[in-house]
Amino acid sequence: MTRLHDLSALEQAAAVRAGEVSPTDLVEHALARIAALDATLGAFITVTPERALAAAARAEELLRGGGHLPPLLGVPTAIKDLNNTAGVRTTFGSPVMADFVPPVDDAVVTKLAAAGTISVGKTNTPEFGFPCYTDNDLVGPARCPWDLTRHAGGSSGGAAVAVAAGLVPFAQGSDGGGSIRIPAGINGLFGLKPTRGRISNAPYGSEVTGLGTNGPLTRTVRDAAAMLDAMAGPVVGDPAWAPPLPPGETFLAAADRAPGRLRIGRFLQTPMSGVALEPEVSAAFEEASQLLTDLGHEVEDAPAGLLGPDVLPSFERVWALSGTMLPVPPERVGDLRPLTRELRARGLALSAQAAMEGMFALRLFSRRFLAATDRFDVLLAPVCTMTPRPLDWFDAGDDGAEDFERQKRYAAFTALFNVTGQPAVSVPLYWTAGGLPIGTMLVGRPAEEATLLALSAQLEQARPWAARRPEVWDAA
């Protein structure tokens, strides 16, 4: 028997249009699962049942009126608690912001609502989105549904848990250094970080560093493509625009096309010395490489020496710079977590010259890296260097500097492609003998999400993953 949460987002949208299920049915089902399961999972910081049910009622009015309907009408989703939502508490994962209610929506929130989706709440995120794991002093950790003793990744950990546990069919995340791809890989999902400028960060966003962007976390490639179609597009005033698709083209159509024979570069370089892959992560990478070869693609090693010694220190400076803009009154600094205090202090200690040198070094690296890898259609890389970590692994001892060092070793690959601005995905092709997912990363040329979607859909068809679900899927 098919249950509502067994349906993909596109299947739910089709069922609404066919009159087989109502938006209220879908929202009530999602809210019931959240009420039954989330105390254990930690996917949400705030749940908004009244707003969601009111939106479902408005969706049903649209259905009765007929005519043109939004493509994802009535489908439940959730918004990461780093994104502003007008009239809804937005905490940024910090007690300092626990009572903040924004007056405006982020552009991505507006676009998802215009596409017909219905948010049921705000998903769990670490304090101001800094860590690659999700834990905070408001609701605690987001837990991997495949093993509740392990972190779900971050900073879009709550969004990933909500999708992996069947609370919502897809969810919005954001990624400034791996924050979509890491939790996607840990939770057995497909996660897409779009190219820089594809999705607007208006009205505030992270345009100063250029590292962060919004993107989808889904169970299927087609759902991610449909969600990207809904979120994509610039807003007047954006500092960067990704070139639009040709007229009449969509990302969903790209996911339905064969990718052709691609040239794929195996990329195993990190800017951090002494980093090695755990055996099961290495096995996941090699299996993905072999599968791509079996599908007829040309797979070869990327050239060596692409990363200079200044990449990591420059990234650390730029990453810490965002800490200088945190809306934290001086008397509340002591309420921040050790990692947040550490990065904020590093950012405030930078001179203007050091900050600009860091930005310049990353821009120069990006130009050289993109030129050196342009002969490849796609790069293949690990997402993380290790299997999902236990809940106390990163922040044991309350030492912010050590926490950051552990994150750098764990997530040594993903941030490079925030620096270059390339689109990148995590594809769930591998599970360990103990039942833990391990994602593998595919990276496209700038603005070529369509190629990544076509290739990812081919991999999904060759080795389907959506039917692999954690035990909690059947718990309610």
C-alpha positions as CSV (number, residue, x, y, z in Angstrom):
1,M,0.0,0.0,0.0
2,T,1.4,3.4,-1.1
3,R,1.3,6.0,1.7
4,L,1.4,9.7,1.0
5,H,5.0,10.0,2.2
6,D,6.1,7.2,-0.2
7,L,5.3,9.6,-3.1
8,S,7.9,11.9,-4.5
9,A,7.3,15.6,-4.7
10,L,6.3,15.4,-8.3
11,E,4.1,12.4,-7.7
12,Q,2.3,14.4,-4.9
13,A,1.9,17.4,-7.3
14,A,0.4,15.1,-9.9
15,A,-2.0,13.5,-7.4
16,V,-3.2,17.0,-6.3
17,R,-3.9,17.9,-9.9
18,A,-5.7,14.6,-10.6
19,G,-7.9,15.1,-7.5
20,E,-6.6,12.0,-5.9
21,V,-5.4,13.8,-2.8
22,S,-5.9,17.3,-1.5
23,P,-3.2,19.8,-0.3
24,T,-4.8,19.6,3.1
25,D,-4.4,15.8,3.1
26,L,-0.7,16.2,2.3
27,V,-0.1,18.9,4.9
28,E,-1.9,17.1,7.6
29,H,0.1,13.9,6.8
30,A,3.4,15.8,7.0
31,L,2.4,17.5,10.3
32,A,1.3,14.2,11.8
33,R,4.7,12.6,11.0
34,I,6.6,15.6,12.4
35,A,4.5,15.4,15.6
36,A,5.2,11.7,15.9
37,L,8.8,11.5,14.9
38,D,10.7,14.8,15.2
39,A,11.3,14.7,18.9
40,T,13.8,11.9,18.2
41,L,15.1,13.2,14.9
42,G,15.7,17.0,15.5
43,A,14.7,18.0,12.0
44,F,12.8,21.2,12.9
45,I,13.3,24.2,15.1
46,T,9.8,25.7,14.4
47,V,6.7,24.0,13.1
48,T,3.9,26.2,11.6
49,P,0.7,24.1,11.4
50,E,-1.7,27.0,11.3
51,R,0.1,28.8,8.5
52,A,0.5,25.5,6.5
53,L,-3.1,24.5,6.8
54,A,-4.2,28.0,5.7
55,A,-1.9,27.8,2.7
56,A,-3.4,24.4,1.9
57,A,-6.9,25.9,2.0
58,R,-5.8,28.6,-0.4
59,A,-4.3,26.0,-2.7
60,E,-7.6,24.2,-2.8
61,E,-9.4,27.4,-3.8
62,L,-7.0,27.6,-6.7
63,L,-7.8,24.1,-7.7
64,R,-11.5,24.8,-7.7
65,G,-10.9,27.9,-9.8
66,G,-9.2,25.9,-12.5
67,G,-7.0,27.6,-15.1
68,H,-3.2,27.9,-14.8
69,L,-1.9,26.2,-11.7
70,P,1.6,26.4,-10.1
71,P,3.6,23.4,-10.9
72,L,4.1,22.1,-7.3
73,L,0.7,23.1,-5.9
74,G,0.0,21.7,-2.6
75,V,3.3,19.9,-2.0
76,P,4.7,20.3,1.6
77,T,8.2,21.5,2.1
78,A,10.3,23.2,4.7
79,I,12.5,26.3,4.9
80,K,16.0,26.2,6.5
81,D,16.2,28.4,9.6
82,L,19.0,30.5,8.1
83,N,16.5,31.9,5.6
84,N,14.2,34.8,6.5
85,T,10.5,34.0,6.6
86,A,8.1,37.0,7.1
87,G,6.1,36.6,10.2
88,V,7.7,33.4,11.3
89,R,10.4,33.1,13.9
90,T,13.8,32.7,12.3
91,T,16.6,31.9,14.8
92,F,19.6,31.2,12.6
93,G,20.2,28.4,15.1
94,S,21.2,30.8,17.9
95,P,19.7,31.7,21.3
96,V,20.8,35.3,20.5
97,M,18.2,35.3,17.7
98,A,15.6,33.1,19.4
99,D,12.8,35.7,19.3
100,F,13.6,37.3,15.9
101,V,10.7,37.5,13.4
102,P,11.7,38.9,10.0
103,P,9.5,41.5,8.3
104,V,10.3,40.0,4.8
105,D,10.9,36.7,3.0
106,D,14.1,35.7,1.4
107,A,13.6,35.6,-2.4
108,V,13.9,31.8,-2.4
109,V,11.0,31.6,0.1
110,T,8.8,33.7,-2.1
111,K,9.7,31.7,-5.2
112,L,8.9,28.4,-3.6
113,A,5.6,29.7,-2.4
114,A,4.8,31.0,-5.9
115,A,5.5,27.5,-7.3
116,G,2.7,26.2,-5.0
117,T,4.8,24.5,-2.3
118,I,3.6,24.8,1.3
119,S,6.1,25.2,4.1
120,V,5.3,23.3,7.3
121,G,8.1,25.0,9.3
122,K,11.8,25.9,9.8
123,T,14.4,23.2,9.7
124,N,17.2,22.8,12.2
125,T,20.5,24.4,11.5
126,P,23.7,25.1,13.5
127,E,24.4,28.5,14.9
128,F,24.6,31.0,12.0
129,G,25.3,28.0,9.7
130,F,29.1,27.8,10.4
131,P,29.6,24.1,11.1
132,C,29.4,21.1,8.8
133,Y,27.2,19.4,11.4
134,T,23.9,20.5,12.9
135,D,23.6,21.2,16.6
136,N,22.6,24.2,18.6
137,D,21.5,25.4,22.0
138,L,17.8,25.7,20.9
139,V,16.7,22.2,20.0
140,G,19.9,20.2,20.0
141,P,21.3,18.0,17.2
142,A,19.8,16.9,13.9
143,R,20.3,13.1,14.0
144,C,21.0,10.9,11.0
145,P,17.9,8.7,10.5
146,W,20.1,5.8,9.5
147,D,21.8,5.9,12.9
148,L,20.5,8.2,15.5
149,T,23.8,8.3,17.4
150,R,25.4,10.2,14.5
151,H,25.3,13.7,13.2
152,A,23.1,14.4,10.1
153,G,25.6,16.9,8.7
154,G,25.3,20.6,8.2
155,S,24.4,23.2,7.9
156,S,21.3,22.0,6.2
157,G,21.1,19.0,8.5
158,G,17.5,19.5,9.6
159,A,16.3,19.8,6.0
160,A,18.1,16.6,5.1
161,V,16.6,14.7,8.0
162,A,13.1,15.9,7.2
163,V,13.4,14.5,3.7
164,A,15.3,11.3,4.6
165,A,12.8,10.4,7.3
166,G,9.7,11.1,5.0
167,L,8.5,14.2,6.9
168,V,8.4,16.2,3.7
169,P,9.2,15.1,0.1
170,F,11.8,17.8,-0.5
171,A,13.3,20.7,1.3
172,Q,15.3,23.9,0.7
173,G,18.8,24.1,1.9
174,S,21.8,26.4,1.5
175,D,25.5,25.7,0.9
176,G,28.4,28.0,1.6
177,G,31.1,25.3,2.0
178,G,29.3,22.0,1.5
179,S,26.1,22.5,3.6
180,I,23.8,20.8,1.1
181,R,26.1,18.2,-0.2
182,I,27.4,17.0,3.2
183,P,24.0,16.3,4.7
184,A,22.7,14.8,1.4
185,G,25.7,12.4,1.5
186,I,25.2,11.4,5.1
187,N,21.4,10.9,4.8
188,G,21.2,9.0,1.5
189,L,19.7,11.9,-0.5
190,F,20.4,13.8,-3.7
191,G,21.6,17.3,-2.9
192,L,22.4,20.1,-5.4
193,K,24.5,23.2,-4.9
194,P,23.7,25.4,-8.0
195,T,26.2,27.5,-9.8
196,R,26.9,31.0,-8.4
197,G,24.1,33.4,-9.4
198,R,21.6,30.7,-10.4
199,I,19.4,31.3,-7.3
200,S,19.1,34.8,-5.8
201,N,20.3,35.4,-2.2
202,A,18.1,38.6,-2.1
203,P,17.3,40.6,-0.1
204,Y,20.3,40.1,2.1
205,G,22.3,36.9,1.4
206,S,26.0,36.2,1.3
207,E,27.0,38.0,-1.9
208,V,30.1,39.7,-0.3
209,T,32.1,36.4,-0.3
210,G,30.2,34.7,-3.1
211,L,30.4,31.4,-1.3
212,G,26.8,30.7,-0.4
213,T,23.7,29.7,-2.4
214,N,20.4,28.0,-1.9
215,G,19.5,24.6,-3.4
216,P,17.3,21.5,-3.1
217,L,17.6,18.4,-1.0
218,T,15.5,15.6,-2.4
219,R,15.1,11.8,-2.8
220,T,15.0,11.9,-6.6
221,V,16.9,13.8,-9.3
222,R,13.7,14.8,-11.0
223,D,12.4,16.4,-7.7
224,A,15.6,18.4,-7.4
225,A,15.3,19.6,-11.0
226,A,11.7,20.7,-10.4
227,M,12.7,22.5,-7.2
228,L,15.6,24.2,-9.0
229,D,13.2,25.3,-11.7
230,A,11.1,26.9,-9.0
231,M,14.0,28.6,-7.2
232,A,16.1,29.7,-10.1
233,G,16.3,33.2,-11.5
234,P,17.9,36.6,-10.5
235,V,16.3,39.4,-8.6
236,V,17.0,43.0,-9.5
237,G,20.1,44.1,-7.7
238,D,21.9,40.8,-7.6
239,P,25.6,41.1,-8.1
240,A,25.8,37.9,-10.3
241,W,23.5,36.2,-12.7
242,A,23.9,32.7,-14.1
243,P,23.0,32.6,-17.8
244,P,19.4,31.5,-18.2
245,L,18.5,28.2,-19.9
246,P,17.5,28.5,-23.6
247,P,13.8,29.5,-24.2
248,G,11.5,26.7,-23.4
249,E,14.1,24.6,-21.6
250,T,13.8,23.5,-18.0
251,F,16.0,21.7,-15.5
252,L,13.3,19.0,-15.2
253,A,13.6,18.4,-19.0
254,A,17.3,18.1,-18.6
255,A,16.9,15.4,-16.0
256,D,14.8,13.4,-18.6
257,R,17.5,13.5,-21.3
258,A,20.5,11.2,-21.8
259,P,23.7,12.9,-20.9
260,G,25.7,11.5,-23.8
261,R,29.3,10.3,-23.4
262,L,31.1,12.6,-21.0
263,R,34.7,13.2,-20.0
264,I,35.0,12.8,-16.3
265,G,38.0,13.7,-14.1
266,R,38.7,11.8,-10.9
267,F,39.6,14.5,-8.4
268,L,41.2,13.4,-5.1
269,Q,43.1,16.5,-4.1
270,T,42.5,18.6,-1.0
271,P,44.1,21.8,0.2
272,M,44.8,20.2,3.6
273,S,47.9,18.1,4.0
274,G,47.7,14.7,5.7
275,V,44.1,14.0,4.8
276,A,43.2,10.5,3.7
277,L,39.9,8.8,2.9
278,E,38.5,6.2,5.2
279,P,38.3,2.8,3.4
280,E,34.6,2.9,3.0
281,V,34.7,6.4,1.6
282,S,37.4,5.3,-0.8
283,A,35.3,2.3,-1.8
284,A,32.3,4.6,-2.5
285,F,34.5,6.8,-4.8
286,E,35.9,3.8,-6.7
287,E,32.5,2.2,-7.2
288,A,31.1,5.5,-8.6
289,S,34.1,5.7,-10.9
290,Q,33.6,2.2,-12.1
291,L,29.9,2.8,-12.6
292,L,30.6,5.8,-14.7
293,T,33.0,3.8,-16.8
294,D,30.5,1.0,-17.2
295,L,27.9,3.6,-18.4
296,G,30.3,4.5,-21.3
297,H,31.9,7.7,-20.0
298,E,35.6,8.5,-20.3
299,V,37.0,8.5,-16.8
300,E,40.5,9.6,-16.1
301,D,42.5,11.2,-13.3
302,A,42.4,15.0,-13.1
303,P,45.9,16.6,-13.4
304,A,47.9,16.9,-10.2
305,G,49.0,20.1,-8.5
306,L,45.8,22.1,-8.9
307,L,45.7,23.4,-5.4
308,G,48.4,25.8,-4.2
309,P,49.4,26.4,-0.5
310,D,47.5,29.6,-0.2
311,V,44.0,28.1,-1.0
312,L,43.2,26.9,2.5
313,P,44.4,29.9,4.6
314,S,42.7,32.2,2.1
315,F,39.4,30.3,2.5
316,E,39.7,30.3,6.3
317,R,40.1,34.1,6.2
318,V,37.1,34.6,3.9
319,W,35.0,32.1,5.9
320,A,35.8,34.0,9.1
321,L,34.9,37.3,7.5
322,S,31.2,36.4,7.6
323,G,31.5,36.2,11.4
324,T,32.2,39.9,11.6
325,M,28.6,40.7,10.4
326,L,26.7,38.6,12.9
327,P,23.9,40.6,14.6
328,V,25.2,39.9,18.1
329,P,25.2,42.7,20.7
330,P,28.5,42.8,22.7
331,E,26.7,41.7,25.8
332,R,25.5,38.5,24.1
333,V,28.8,37.3,22.7
334,G,29.2,35.0,25.7
335,D,26.0,33.3,24.6
336,L,27.5,32.1,21.4
337,R,28.9,28.6,20.9
338,P,32.7,28.2,21.1
339,L,33.0,27.7,17.4
340,T,31.0,30.8,16.6
341,R,33.0,32.9,19.0
342,E,36.3,31.5,17.6
343,L,35.4,32.3,13.9
344,R,33.9,35.7,14.9
345,A,37.1,36.6,16.7
346,R,39.3,35.5,13.8
347,G,37.2,37.6,11.4
348,L,37.4,40.7,13.6
349,A,41.1,40.3,14.0
350,L,41.7,40.5,10.3
351,S,43.1,43.7,8.8
352,A,41.4,45.1,5.7
353,Q,44.5,44.2,3.7
354,A,44.5,40.6,4.9
355,A,40.8,40.3,4.1
356,M,41.2,41.6,0.6
357,E,44.2,39.5,0.0
358,G,42.2,36.4,1.0
359,M,39.4,37.4,-1.4
360,F,41.9,38.1,-4.2
361,A,43.7,34.8,-3.7
362,L,40.5,32.8,-4.0
363,R,39.4,34.7,-7.2
364,L,42.8,34.0,-8.7
365,F,42.7,30.4,-7.7
366,S,39.3,30.0,-9.2
367,R,40.4,31.3,-12.6
368,R,43.4,29.0,-12.7
369,F,41.4,25.9,-11.5
370,L,38.6,26.4,-14.0
371,A,41.1,26.8,-16.9
372,A,43.0,23.7,-15.8
373,T,40.0,21.5,-15.6
374,D,38.0,22.9,-18.5
375,R,38.6,19.8,-20.6
376,F,36.4,17.8,-18.3
377,D,32.7,17.9,-18.5
378,V,32.4,16.7,-14.9
379,L,34.7,16.1,-11.9
380,L,34.2,13.2,-9.6
381,A,35.2,13.7,-6.0
382,P,34.3,12.5,-2.5
383,V,31.9,14.5,-0.4
384,C,33.5,13.8,3.0
385,T,36.7,12.0,4.0
386,M,35.0,9.9,6.7
387,T,31.8,8.0,7.4
388,P,29.1,10.0,9.4
389,R,30.5,11.1,12.8
390,P,29.2,10.4,16.3
391,L,27.2,13.2,17.9
392,D,30.1,14.4,20.2
393,W,32.9,14.0,17.7
394,F,33.3,17.6,16.5
395,D,32.7,19.7,19.6
396,A,34.0,17.5,22.4
397,G,35.8,19.8,24.9
398,D,34.1,23.0,23.9
399,D,37.3,24.1,22.0
400,G,36.2,26.1,19.0
401,A,39.6,26.0,17.3
402,E,39.8,22.2,17.5
403,D,36.2,21.9,16.3
404,F,37.1,23.9,13.2
405,E,40.2,21.7,12.6
406,R,38.1,18.5,12.7
407,Q,35.6,20.0,10.3
408,K,38.4,20.9,7.9
409,R,39.6,17.3,7.9
410,Y,36.1,15.8,7.6
411,A,34.8,18.1,4.8
412,A,38.1,18.7,2.9
413,F,36.6,18.6,-0.7
414,T,33.3,20.5,-0.8
415,A,34.3,24.1,-0.1
416,L,36.6,24.3,-3.2
417,F,33.6,24.4,-5.4
418,N,31.9,27.2,-3.4
419,V,35.1,29.1,-4.1
420,T,35.0,28.4,-7.9
421,G,31.2,28.8,-8.0
422,Q,30.7,25.6,-9.9
423,P,27.5,23.5,-9.6
424,A,28.0,20.3,-7.6
425,V,25.8,17.5,-6.4
426,S,26.0,14.7,-3.9
427,V,24.8,11.4,-5.3
428,P,23.8,8.5,-2.9
429,L,25.3,5.5,-4.6
430,Y,26.9,3.6,-1.7
431,W,25.9,2.3,1.7
432,T,28.4,0.8,4.2
433,A,28.1,-2.8,5.5
434,G,26.7,-1.2,8.6
435,G,23.9,0.6,6.7
436,L,25.3,4.2,6.5
437,P,25.0,6.2,3.3
438,I,28.1,7.7,1.7
439,G,27.5,10.3,-1.0
440,T,29.9,11.0,-3.9
441,M,30.2,14.4,-5.5
442,L,29.9,15.3,-9.2
443,V,31.0,18.9,-10.2
444,G,30.0,20.5,-13.4
445,R,31.3,23.4,-15.5
446,P,30.0,26.8,-14.4
447,A,26.3,27.2,-15.2
448,E,26.0,23.6,-16.4
449,E,23.5,22.2,-13.9
450,A,21.7,20.6,-16.8
451,T,24.6,18.3,-17.5
452,L,24.8,17.3,-13.8
453,L,21.1,16.5,-13.7
454,A,21.2,14.4,-16.8
455,L,24.2,12.4,-15.6
456,S,22.7,12.1,-12.0
457,A,19.5,10.8,-13.5
458,Q,21.4,8.2,-15.5
459,L,23.2,7.0,-12.3
460,E,19.9,6.9,-10.5
461,Q,18.4,4.7,-13.2
462,A,21.4,2.4,-13.2
463,R,21.5,2.1,-9.4
464,P,18.2,3.3,-7.9
465,W,18.3,4.7,-4.4
466,A,15.0,6.3,-3.6
467,A,13.5,3.0,-2.3
468,R,16.3,2.7,0.3
469,R,14.8,4.1,3.4
470,P,15.7,4.2,7.1
471,E,13.6,2.3,9.6
472,V,12.0,5.5,10.8
473,W,10.3,5.7,7.4
474,D,7.8,3.1,8.5
475,A,7.5,4.2,12.1
476,A,4.3,6.3,11.7
